[in-house]
Amino acid sequence: MKKVTVGIMGSGAIAPSYLRNFKSHFSGTVEVLACADSLAESATKVAREFSVPHAVTPAELLADPAIELIINLTPAPAHHEVSLSILRAGKHLFSEKPLALSLAHGSELVALAASRKLHIGGAADTFLGAGGQLARKLVDDGRIGTPIAAQAVFGAN
């Protein structure tokens, strides 16, 4: 199976959680090629710590033809504009929560992705973490039978 080539947009506090999960749970399906941040030293630090081949500017990440999917880990108030730039660059988008701060902005992102035949998704890093991945493995391996219901809990301040 071909690995999905990924870039990380935003190399702050949450980036290490994503990169640890990519290296442990998704190493067979995801290849992280670059980290970007408006603060060059943040991208360089994260890239070095997690053996990511390139630390680049946000503009360079958007322009890289090798990147198929960009993970938006910027601060929540920036998600809309950054996500728009990712989709406009022709990249698939996965966003740390929240996808957008308003229904209108979220709807705009979904419509843009659909019009460009791009995939869009979002969740907290815990979705990619050990608990969620163990639950998925148990279901995939048939160890709990056929699920007939699921429950998720979300909270906001």
C-alpha positions as CSV (number, residue, x, y, z in Angstrom):
1,M,0.0,0.0,0.0
2,K,1.3,3.5,-0.9
3,K,1.8,5.7,2.1
4,V,0.0,9.1,2.2
5,T,2.6,11.9,2.2
6,V,1.9,14.4,4.9
7,G,3.0,17.9,6.0
8,I,2.4,19.4,9.4
9,M,1.2,23.0,9.5
10,G,1.9,24.4,12.9
11,S,4.8,22.9,15.0
12,G,3.7,24.0,18.5
13,A,2.6,22.1,21.6
14,I,0.3,19.6,19.9
15,A,2.6,18.6,17.0
16,P,4.6,16.1,19.1
17,S,1.4,14.1,20.0
18,Y,0.6,13.8,16.3
19,L,4.1,12.8,15.3
20,R,4.4,10.2,18.1
21,N,1.1,8.6,16.9
22,F,2.1,8.8,13.2
23,K,5.4,7.0,14.1
24,S,3.8,4.3,16.3
25,H,0.3,3.6,15.0
26,F,0.4,4.9,11.4
27,S,4.0,4.2,10.3
28,G,2.8,1.8,7.6
29,T,0.3,4.3,6.0
30,V,1.7,7.8,6.6
31,E,5.0,9.4,5.7
32,V,5.5,12.8,7.2
33,L,7.8,14.8,4.9
34,A,7.8,18.3,6.3
35,C,6.9,20.5,9.3
36,A,6.1,24.1,8.9
37,D,5.5,27.0,11.2
38,S,5.5,30.8,11.1
39,L,8.3,30.5,13.7
40,A,11.1,28.8,11.8
41,E,12.7,27.6,15.0
42,S,9.6,25.7,16.0
43,A,9.5,23.8,12.7
44,T,13.2,23.0,12.9
45,K,13.0,21.8,16.5
46,V,10.0,19.4,15.8
47,A,11.5,18.2,12.5
48,R,14.8,17.4,14.3
49,E,13.1,15.7,17.3
50,F,10.9,13.4,15.2
51,S,13.3,12.8,12.2
52,V,11.0,14.7,9.8
53,P,13.1,15.3,6.6
54,H,12.2,19.0,6.1
55,A,11.5,22.1,8.2
56,V,9.9,24.6,5.8
57,T,7.9,27.8,5.8
58,P,4.1,27.6,5.5
59,A,4.3,28.8,1.9
60,E,6.8,26.2,1.0
61,L,4.6,23.5,2.5
62,L,1.6,24.6,0.6
63,A,3.6,24.6,-2.7
64,D,5.3,21.2,-2.2
65,P,4.0,18.9,-4.9
66,A,5.1,15.8,-2.9
67,I,2.7,16.6,0.0
68,E,-0.8,15.1,-0.4
69,L,-2.3,15.9,3.0
70,I,-1.7,18.7,5.4
71,I,-2.5,18.4,9.1
72,N,-3.6,21.9,10.4
73,L,-2.2,22.2,14.0
74,T,-2.3,26.0,14.1
75,P,-4.1,27.9,16.9
76,A,-7.9,27.6,16.6
77,P,-8.5,31.2,15.6
78,A,-6.3,30.6,12.5
79,H,-7.9,27.4,11.4
80,H,-10.3,28.9,8.9
81,E,-7.7,30.9,6.9
82,V,-5.0,28.3,7.1
83,S,-7.5,25.5,6.1
84,L,-8.7,27.6,3.2
85,S,-5.1,28.0,2.0
86,I,-4.5,24.3,2.3
87,L,-7.5,23.4,0.2
88,R,-6.8,26.2,-2.3
89,A,-3.3,24.6,-2.7
90,G,-5.0,21.4,-3.7
91,K,-4.1,19.4,-0.6
92,H,-6.3,17.2,1.5
93,L,-7.0,18.6,5.0
94,F,-7.1,17.2,8.5
95,S,-7.6,19.8,11.2
96,E,-7.0,19.6,14.9
97,K,-10.3,20.6,16.6
98,P,-12.2,22.7,16.0
99,L,-12.5,22.6,12.2
100,A,-13.8,26.2,12.3
101,L,-15.1,28.7,14.8
102,S,-18.4,29.2,13.1
103,L,-20.9,27.1,11.1
104,A,-20.4,29.5,8.1
105,H,-16.7,29.0,8.1
106,G,-17.0,25.2,8.5
107,S,-19.6,25.1,5.7
108,E,-17.3,27.1,3.5
109,L,-14.4,24.6,4.0
110,V,-16.6,21.6,3.4
111,A,-18.0,23.2,0.2
112,L,-14.5,24.1,-1.1
113,A,-13.2,20.6,-0.4
114,A,-16.1,19.1,-2.2
115,S,-15.7,21.4,-5.2
116,R,-12.0,20.4,-5.5
117,K,-12.7,16.7,-4.8
118,L,-10.5,16.9,-1.7
119,H,-11.0,15.1,1.5
120,I,-11.4,17.0,4.7
121,G,-11.5,15.8,8.3
122,G,-10.8,16.8,11.8
123,A,-10.5,15.6,15.4
124,A,-8.4,16.0,18.5
125,D,-5.1,14.1,18.6
126,T,-6.7,11.7,21.1
127,F,-8.6,10.3,18.1
128,L,-5.3,9.1,16.7
129,G,-4.1,8.0,20.2
130,A,-3.8,4.7,21.9
131,G,-7.3,4.4,23.2
132,G,-9.0,5.1,19.9
133,Q,-6.6,2.9,18.0
134,L,-7.1,0.0,20.4
135,A,-10.9,0.3,20.0
136,R,-10.5,0.3,16.2
137,K,-8.2,-2.7,16.3
138,L,-10.6,-4.7,18.5
139,V,-13.4,-4.0,16.0
140,D,-11.2,-4.6,12.9
141,D,-10.0,-7.9,14.4
142,G,-13.6,-9.0,15.1
143,R,-12.8,-9.4,18.8
144,I,-16.0,-7.7,20.1
145,G,-18.4,-9.0,17.4
146,T,-20.4,-6.6,15.2
147,P,-20.8,-3.2,16.8
148,I,-24.4,-2.0,16.8
149,A,-23.9,1.3,18.5
150,A,-21.2,3.8,19.5
151,Q,-21.0,6.8,21.8
152,A,-18.7,9.8,21.8
153,V,-18.5,12.6,24.2
154,F,-17.5,16.1,23.3
155,G,-17.1,19.1,25.5
156,A,-16.5,22.8,25.1
157,N,-16.0,25.8,27.4
